[in-house]
């Protein structure tokens, strides 16, 4: 049973309106277990289920002879997409009422910022009302040009949180998993709690933050002795920061070291055995954070490279975020 709200009738009409008979169904990892059920809902078309993983609206798969139906993410406003793709937002029906009441009753931060992953974005206003009914002051940031909804955070963009960070005591992240909440915590410096509607639990990401920062500082220390750098440049439409990669290359060379640009569509760590001492990732930030143990060499983000080369101080450490692509 599909656990997300998707208007398949409207989607079917839109596919017909566009004149396509062949459809590529692209789903994030969390929804692939239901891929066949989604395909059944579109059975009047020739449906192909993509086996290529997708990690967001930055990571699309399109072909000239079919229409891509990308389910689960909202389009990123400042990206110009090809015409043969439809984004279908899949909103969770999970209720946050119980966990929001629990948070309001037992946590003492009075000024709360609410953020959410896109699946739970429509629950923000309900949680806001609950917290306000307990006397909390609630702030919801609009975010920059990469953000579709107020309060939305991506794995590579926490501008909606940073925008209100100075006005809140803590953040409540509506969703599951640690990564997005960890990004909010590191980007804002404010205590961040995960409100999980499925388990009904509240998790403080402070201990995860400490481990994360120690791991990142370890990579920076290793890179300080490096002589050659491989700069990963994302080929995907929403991850391509070539101007940034060129700036990193110039910075490395100005420091008397060697740098090589590596263009990558699918960055599989097992394939990165180039003769370099360190990789610098300008593609999806999660490559450096989630996959670092799978790489044969340390992987830095752009800000971490600047710290390693002493262009910036350790105090300047922050989460890597994508604002614009080229």
ZAVOFI-187490 format. One record per residue (C-alpha): residue in one letter; x, y, z. Coordinates in steps of 0.001 Angstrom, whole numbers, plus 500000, padded with zeros to 6 digits. Layout:
! ZAVOFI-187490
<pt zavex="a" u="X" v="Y" w="Z"/>
...
***
This chain:
! ZAVOFI-187490
<pt zavex="x" u="500000" v="500000" w="500000"/>
<pt zavex="x" u="501361" v="503404" w="498983"/>
<pt zavex="x" u="501826" v="505493" w="502120"/>
<pt zavex="x" u="502099" v="508872" w="500434"/>
<pt zavex="x" u="499475" v="511160" w="498923"/>
<pt zavex="x" u="499834" v="511147" w="495145"/>
<pt zavex="x" u="497118" v="512327" w="492742"/>
<pt zavex="x" u="497477" v="509622" w="490085"/>
<pt zavex="x" u="494379" v="510764" w="488193"/>
<pt zavex="x" u="495849" v="514238" w="487679"/>
<pt zavex="x" u="499229" v="512709" w="486828"/>
<pt zavex="x" u="497659" v="510447" w="484203"/>
<pt zavex="x" u="495902" v="513398" w="482583"/>
<pt zavex="x" u="499118" v="515414" w="482536"/>
<pt zavex="x" u="501038" v="512582" w="480841"/>
<pt zavex="x" u="498302" v="512297" w="478190"/>
<pt zavex="x" u="498259" v="516068" w="477737"/>
<pt zavex="x" u="501966" v="515996" w="476993"/>
<pt zavex="x" u="501431" v="513238" w="474440"/>
<pt zavex="x" u="503701" v="510567" w="475901"/>
<pt zavex="x" u="503071" v="506822" w="475838"/>
<pt zavex="x" u="506424" v="505792" w="477341"/>
<pt zavex="x" u="507229" v="506749" w="480951"/>
<pt zavex="x" u="510357" v="506419" w="483081"/>
<pt zavex="x" u="509481" v="506151" w="486772"/>
<pt zavex="x" u="512230" v="507641" w="488957"/>
<pt zavex="x" u="511988" v="507147" w="492715"/>
<pt zavex="x" u="514219" v="507963" w="495695"/>
<pt zavex="x" u="515647" v="505034" w="497614"/>
<pt zavex="x" u="513008" v="505233" w="500333"/>
<pt zavex="x" u="510216" v="504664" w="497817"/>
<pt zavex="x" u="511778" v="502012" w="495570"/>
<pt zavex="x" u="510199" v="499226" w="497619"/>
<pt zavex="x" u="506856" v="500533" w="496338"/>
<pt zavex="x" u="508015" v="501052" w="492752"/>
<pt zavex="x" u="505815" v="498308" w="491321"/>
<pt zavex="x" u="502765" v="499764" w="493059"/>
<pt zavex="x" u="503483" v="503158" w="491523"/>
<pt zavex="x" u="503920" v="501489" w="488128"/>
<pt zavex="x" u="500547" v="499749" w="488510"/>
<pt zavex="x" u="498872" v="503135" w="488942"/>
<pt zavex="x" u="500221" v="504148" w="485510"/>
<pt zavex="x" u="499559" v="500829" w="483776"/>
<pt zavex="x" u="497908" v="502384" w="480723"/>
<pt zavex="x" u="501354" v="503658" w="479733"/>
<pt zavex="x" u="504547" v="501801" w="478843"/>
<pt zavex="x" u="506284" v="502205" w="482207"/>
<pt zavex="x" u="509963" v="501630" w="482889"/>
<pt zavex="x" u="511182" v="501660" w="486502"/>
<pt zavex="x" u="514588" v="503300" w="486778"/>
<pt zavex="x" u="517171" v="501289" w="488712"/>
<pt zavex="x" u="519466" v="504298" w="488976"/>
<pt zavex="x" u="519340" v="505810" w="492479"/>
<pt zavex="x" u="518187" v="509407" w="492848"/>
<pt zavex="x" u="518977" v="511586" w="495835"/>
<pt zavex="x" u="516910" v="514657" w="495092"/>
<pt zavex="x" u="515569" v="517008" w="492452"/>
<pt zavex="x" u="519192" v="517775" w="491608"/>
<pt zavex="x" u="519619" v="514199" w="490415"/>
<pt zavex="x" u="517344" v="513480" w="487470"/>
<pt zavex="x" u="517385" v="510933" w="484657"/>
<pt zavex="x" u="515932" v="511904" w="481284"/>
<pt zavex="x" u="515902" v="510404" w="477784"/>
<pt zavex="x" u="514625" v="511985" w="474561"/>
<pt zavex="x" u="512006" v="509344" w="473768"/>
<pt zavex="x" u="510155" v="509164" w="477083"/>
<pt zavex="x" u="508733" v="511265" w="479883"/>
<pt zavex="x" u="510426" v="511021" w="483264"/>
<pt zavex="x" u="508033" v="510985" w="486217"/>
<pt zavex="x" u="510144" v="511894" w="489229"/>
<pt zavex="x" u="508258" v="511053" w="492411"/>
<pt zavex="x" u="509097" v="512262" w="495896"/>
<pt zavex="x" u="510885" v="515582" w="495449"/>
<pt zavex="x" u="509856" v="519136" w="494651"/>
<pt zavex="x" u="511634" v="520846" w="491747"/>
<pt zavex="x" u="514457" v="523206" w="492710"/>
<pt zavex="x" u="513300" v="526683" w="491619"/>
<pt zavex="x" u="516633" v="527987" w="490338"/>
<pt zavex="x" u="517302" v="525019" w="488036"/>
<pt zavex="x" u="516137" v="525004" w="484408"/>
<pt zavex="x" u="514931" v="521460" w="483772"/>
<pt zavex="x" u="514369" v="519770" w="480402"/>
<pt zavex="x" u="510773" v="519694" w="479187"/>
<pt zavex="x" u="510343" v="515914" w="479406"/>
<pt zavex="x" u="510167" v="515588" w="483175"/>
<pt zavex="x" u="507312" v="515876" w="485680"/>
<pt zavex="x" u="507919" v="516239" w="489404"/>
<pt zavex="x" u="505306" v="514558" w="491542"/>
<pt zavex="x" u="505451" v="515552" w="495185"/>
<pt zavex="x" u="504604" v="512685" w="497519"/>
<pt zavex="x" u="503435" v="513968" w="500882"/>
<pt zavex="x" u="503338" v="511714" w="503924"/>
<pt zavex="x" u="500060" v="511216" w="505781"/>
<pt zavex="x" u="501860" v="510655" w="509097"/>
<pt zavex="x" u="500568" v="512714" w="512009"/>
<pt zavex="x" u="502932" v="514839" w="514108"/>
<pt zavex="x" u="500309" v="515754" w="516714"/>
<pt zavex="x" u="501476" v="513376" w="519457"/>
<pt zavex="x" u="505201" v="514004" w="519055"/>
<pt zavex="x" u="504665" v="517776" w="518786"/>
<pt zavex="x" u="502658" v="517762" w="522017"/>
<pt zavex="x" u="505447" v="515764" w="523665"/>
<pt zavex="x" u="508078" v="518222" w="522448"/>
<pt zavex="x" u="506081" v="521240" w="523600"/>
<pt zavex="x" u="505542" v="519747" w="527048"/>
<pt zavex="x" u="509045" v="518601" w="527869"/>
<pt zavex="x" u="511503" v="520845" w="526009"/>
<pt zavex="x" u="512281" v="524244" w="527439"/>
<pt zavex="x" u="513355" v="526245" w="524364"/>
<pt zavex="x" u="510812" v="529017" w="524015"/>
<pt zavex="x" u="511668" v="530231" w="520512"/>
<pt zavex="x" u="511501" v="527345" w="518062"/>
<pt zavex="x" u="512387" v="527169" w="514386"/>
<pt zavex="x" u="510520" v="524496" w="512433"/>
<pt zavex="x" u="512070" v="522818" w="509393"/>
<pt zavex="x" u="511069" v="519699" w="507453"/>
<pt zavex="x" u="511949" v="517443" w="504570"/>
<pt zavex="x" u="509584" v="517834" w="501628"/>
<pt zavex="x" u="507586" v="514684" w="502481"/>
<pt zavex="x" u="506422" v="516341" w="505707"/>
<pt zavex="x" u="506369" v="519981" w="504634"/>
<pt zavex="x" u="502574" v="520227" w="504808"/>
<pt zavex="x" u="502651" v="519350" w="508514"/>
<pt zavex="x" u="504600" v="522468" w="509491"/>
<pt zavex="x" u="501558" v="524655" w="510099"/>
<pt zavex="x" u="499880" v="522037" w="512291"/>
<pt zavex="x" u="503011" v="521660" w="514417"/>
<pt zavex="x" u="503322" v="525447" w="514591"/>
<pt zavex="x" u="499789" v="525732" w="516024"/>
<pt zavex="x" u="500491" v="523048" w="518615"/>
<pt zavex="x" u="503714" v="524686" w="519790"/>
<pt zavex="x" u="502094" v="528122" w="519898"/>
<pt zavex="x" u="499231" v="526739" w="521967"/>
<pt zavex="x" u="501873" v="525875" w="524565"/>
<pt zavex="x" u="503243" v="529426" w="524566"/>
<pt zavex="x" u="506140" v="528844" w="522199"/>
<pt zavex="x" u="507172" v="531436" w="519646"/>
<pt zavex="x" u="507638" v="529752" w="516275"/>
<pt zavex="x" u="509746" v="530912" w="513333"/>
<pt zavex="x" u="509733" v="529467" w="509798"/>
<pt zavex="x" u="512373" v="530653" w="507344"/>
<pt zavex="x" u="511583" v="531189" w="503655"/>
<pt zavex="x" u="514923" v="529958" w="502347"/>
<pt zavex="x" u="516867" v="531015" w="499254"/>
<pt zavex="x" u="516237" v="530502" w="495533"/>
<pt zavex="x" u="516908" v="526756" w="495789"/>
<pt zavex="x" u="514018" v="526188" w="498199"/>
<pt zavex="x" u="510410" v="525546" w="497107"/>
<pt zavex="x" u="508539" v="525770" w="500423"/>
<pt zavex="x" u="509071" v="527839" w="503590"/>
<pt zavex="x" u="510758" v="525684" w="506209"/>
<pt zavex="x" u="512013" v="523135" w="503680"/>
<pt zavex="x" u="515546" v="521823" w="504054"/>
<pt zavex="x" u="517465" v="519815" w="501492"/>
<pt zavex="x" u="520475" v="517633" w="502116"/>
<pt zavex="x" u="522531" v="520378" w="500484"/>
<pt zavex="x" u="520724" v="523538" w="501556"/>
<pt zavex="x" u="519746" v="524756" w="505013"/>
<pt zavex="x" u="519024" v="528382" w="504166"/>
<pt zavex="x" u="515496" v="528204" w="505638"/>
<pt zavex="x" u="517079" v="527396" w="509002"/>
<pt zavex="x" u="519970" v="529841" w="508766"/>
<pt zavex="x" u="517524" v="532638" w="507934"/>
<pt zavex="x" u="515913" v="532485" w="511387"/>
<pt zavex="x" u="518801" v="531071" w="513427"/>
<pt zavex="x" u="519419" v="534308" w="515307"/>
<pt zavex="x" u="515787" v="534423" w="516438"/>
<pt zavex="x" u="515373" v="530920" w="517849"/>
<pt zavex="x" u="516687" v="528850" w="520748"/>
<pt zavex="x" u="516418" v="525527" w="518955"/>
<pt zavex="x" u="515070" v="523805" w="515841"/>
<pt zavex="x" u="512475" v="521073" w="515476"/>
<pt zavex="x" u="513045" v="518965" w="512351"/>
<pt zavex="x" u="509957" v="517131" w="511097"/>
<pt zavex="x" u="511062" v="513875" w="509573"/>
<pt zavex="x" u="513212" v="510793" w="510062"/>
<pt zavex="x" u="516910" v="510086" w="509862"/>
<pt zavex="x" u="519791" v="512147" w="511188"/>
<pt zavex="x" u="521354" v="513772" w="508121"/>
<pt zavex="x" u="519028" v="516753" w="507550"/>
<pt zavex="x" u="518831" v="517561" w="511256"/>
<pt zavex="x" u="522613" v="517281" w="511524"/>
<pt zavex="x" u="522948" v="519783" w="508686"/>
<pt zavex="x" u="520646" v="522208" w="510487"/>
<pt zavex="x" u="522662" v="521844" w="513699"/>
<pt zavex="x" u="526054" v="522412" w="512052"/>
<pt zavex="x" u="524815" v="525216" w="509780"/>
<pt zavex="x" u="523124" v="527210" w="512539"/>
<pt zavex="x" u="524944" v="526238" w="515721"/>
<pt zavex="x" u="521571" v="525755" w="517417"/>
<pt zavex="x" u="520306" v="522652" w="519215"/>
<pt zavex="x" u="518249" v="520561" w="516810"/>
<pt zavex="x" u="515706" v="517868" w="517607"/>
<pt zavex="x" u="514221" v="515250" w="515282"/>
<pt zavex="x" u="510463" v="514840" w="515712"/>
<pt zavex="x" u="509773" v="511386" w="514286"/>
<pt zavex="x" u="506043" v="510823" w="513636"/>
<pt zavex="x" u="506436" v="507069" w="513128"/>
<pt zavex="x" u="508239" v="506170" w="516351"/>
<pt zavex="x" u="506807" v="509114" w="518305"/>
<pt zavex="x" u="510296" v="509883" w="519600"/>
<pt zavex="x" u="512339" v="513079" w="519922"/>
<pt zavex="x" u="516080" v="512865" w="519240"/>
<pt zavex="x" u="518729" v="515459" w="520021"/>
<pt zavex="x" u="521461" v="515288" w="517335"/>
<pt zavex="x" u="524162" v="516752" w="519584"/>
<pt zavex="x" u="526145" v="513517" w="519948"/>
<pt zavex="x" u="525941" v="512904" w="516196"/>
<pt zavex="x" u="527216" v="516441" w="515644"/>
<pt zavex="x" u="530256" v="515869" w="517863"/>
<pt zavex="x" u="531188" v="512682" w="515971"/>
<pt zavex="x" u="530639" v="514393" w="512640"/>
<pt zavex="x" u="532850" v="517387" w="513460"/>
<pt zavex="x" u="535661" v="515166" w="514795"/>
<pt zavex="x" u="535567" v="513090" w="511623"/>
<pt zavex="x" u="535654" v="516176" w="509398"/>
<pt zavex="x" u="538540" v="517737" w="511314"/>
<pt zavex="x" u="540436" v="514445" w="510968"/>
<pt zavex="x" u="540089" v="514636" w="507188"/>
<pt zavex="x" u="541311" v="518245" w="507191"/>
<pt zavex="x" u="544413" v="517324" w="509204"/>
<pt zavex="x" u="545298" v="514525" w="506774"/>
<pt zavex="x" u="544879" v="516889" w="503822"/>
<pt zavex="x" u="547324" v="519440" w="505209"/>
<pt zavex="x" u="550227" v="517211" w="504170"/>
<pt zavex="x" u="548839" v="516431" w="500700"/>
<pt zavex="x" u="550571" v="517439" w="497465"/>
<pt zavex="x" u="548051" v="516349" w="494810"/>
<pt zavex="x" u="544300" v="516856" w="494771"/>
<pt zavex="x" u="541498" v="515438" w="492637"/>
<pt zavex="x" u="538531" v="517819" w="492405"/>
<pt zavex="x" u="535221" v="516026" w="491864"/>
<pt zavex="x" u="532915" v="518024" w="489579"/>
<pt zavex="x" u="529301" v="516873" w="489440"/>
<pt zavex="x" u="527770" v="516327" w="486012"/>
<pt zavex="x" u="524193" v="516192" w="487317"/>
<pt zavex="x" u="521993" v="519180" w="486529"/>
<pt zavex="x" u="521547" v="520293" w="490130"/>
<pt zavex="x" u="525037" v="519479" w="491434"/>
<pt zavex="x" u="527291" v="521073" w="488806"/>
<pt zavex="x" u="529531" v="523708" w="490417"/>
<pt zavex="x" u="532217" v="524113" w="487778"/>
<pt zavex="x" u="533076" v="527711" w="488676"/>
<pt zavex="x" u="533662" v="526625" w="492262"/>
<pt zavex="x" u="535786" v="523695" w="491101"/>
<pt zavex="x" u="537949" v="526008" w="488995"/>
<pt zavex="x" u="538373" v="528346" w="491967"/>
<pt zavex="x" u="539465" v="525398" w="494127"/>
<pt zavex="x" u="541947" v="524294" w="491447"/>
<pt zavex="x" u="543470" v="527786" w="491292"/>
<pt zavex="x" u="543707" v="527923" w="495078"/>
<pt zavex="x" u="545526" v="524583" w="495226"/>
<pt zavex="x" u="547949" v="525570" w="492482"/>
<pt zavex="x" u="548600" v="528931" w="494141"/>
<pt zavex="x" u="549658" v="526938" w="497203"/>
<pt zavex="x" u="552286" v="525176" w="495070"/>
<pt zavex="x" u="550404" v="521896" w="494774"/>
<pt zavex="x" u="548848" v="519952" w="491879"/>
<pt zavex="x" u="545134" v="519639" w="491121"/>
<pt zavex="x" u="543083" v="517681" w="488587"/>
<pt zavex="x" u="539414" v="518127" w="487657"/>
<pt zavex="x" u="537405" v="514875" w="487644"/>
<pt zavex="x" u="533998" v="515059" w="485937"/>
<pt zavex="x" u="531583" v="512561" w="487430"/>
<pt zavex="x" u="527946" v="511640" w="486812"/>
<pt zavex="x" u="527708" v="508770" w="489288"/>
<pt zavex="x" u="530399" v="509135" w="491924"/>
<pt zavex="x" u="531047" v="505563" w="493005"/>
<pt zavex="x" u="533896" v="505588" w="495562"/>
<pt zavex="x" u="535084" v="502162" w="494411"/>
<pt zavex="x" u="536062" v="503693" w="491065"/>
<pt zavex="x" u="538077" v="506589" w="492504"/>
<pt zavex="x" u="541597" v="505175" w="492542"/>
<pt zavex="x" u="543293" v="508128" w="490888"/>
<pt zavex="x" u="546886" v="508960" w="491797"/>
<pt zavex="x" u="546046" v="511836" w="494128"/>
<pt zavex="x" u="546426" v="512302" w="497885"/>
<pt zavex="x" u="543047" v="513932" w="498560"/>
<pt zavex="x" u="539721" v="514403" w="496808"/>
<pt zavex="x" u="537821" v="517687" w="496981"/>
<pt zavex="x" u="534101" v="517286" w="496392"/>
<pt zavex="x" u="532141" v="520071" w="494669"/>
<pt zavex="x" u="529285" v="517733" w="493720"/>
<pt zavex="x" u="526558" v="516526" w="496110"/>
<pt zavex="x" u="527768" v="517339" w="499659"/>
<pt zavex="x" u="526625" v="513959" w="500917"/>
<pt zavex="x" u="529476" v="512324" w="498971"/>
<pt zavex="x" u="531985" v="513739" w="501437"/>
<pt zavex="x" u="529801" v="513131" w="504477"/>
<pt zavex="x" u="528097" v="509780" w="503872"/>
<pt zavex="x" u="530610" v="507984" w="501656"/>
<pt zavex="x" u="533956" v="509112" w="503102"/>
<pt zavex="x" u="534789" v="505682" w="504582"/>
<pt zavex="x" u="534324" v="504074" w="501157"/>
<pt zavex="x" u="536865" v="506321" w="499455"/>
<pt zavex="x" u="540519" v="505204" w="499365"/>
<pt zavex="x" u="541657" v="508771" w="500162"/>
<pt zavex="x" u="540343" v="511616" w="502357"/>
<pt zavex="x" u="537477" v="513636" w="500854"/>
<pt zavex="x" u="537128" v="517343" w="501648"/>
<pt zavex="x" u="534415" v="519898" w="500976"/>
<pt zavex="x" u="535418" v="523304" w="499522"/>
<pt zavex="x" u="535378" v="525055" w="502904"/>
<pt zavex="x" u="537450" v="522242" w="504411"/>
<pt zavex="x" u="540007" v="522609" w="501632"/>
<pt zavex="x" u="540325" v="526302" w="502438"/>
<pt zavex="x" u="540945" v="525428" w="506089"/>
<pt zavex="x" u="543527" v="522779" w="505144"/>
<pt zavex="x" u="545381" v="525282" w="502933"/>
<pt zavex="x" u="545134" v="527912" w="505699"/>
<pt zavex="x" u="543017" v="530311" w="503645"/>
<pt zavex="x" u="540446" v="530109" w="506433"/>
<pt zavex="x" u="540555" v="529423" w="510154"/>
<pt zavex="x" u="539205" v="526297" w="511851"/>
<pt zavex="x" u="536473" v="528475" w="513305"/>
<pt zavex="x" u="535132" v="528988" w="509769"/>
<pt zavex="x" u="534123" v="525319" w="509466"/>
<pt zavex="x" u="530559" v="524864" w="508254"/>
<pt zavex="x" u="528335" v="522429" w="506377"/>
<pt zavex="x" u="528775" v="522459" w="502599"/>
<pt zavex="x" u="525671" v="523808" w="500878"/>
<pt zavex="x" u="524706" v="524325" w="497240"/>
<pt zavex="x" u="523142" v="527677" w="496452"/>
<pt zavex="x" u="523645" v="527957" w="492703"/>
<pt zavex="x" u="524881" v="525681" w="489949"/>
<pt zavex="x" u="526438" v="526348" w="486558"/>
***
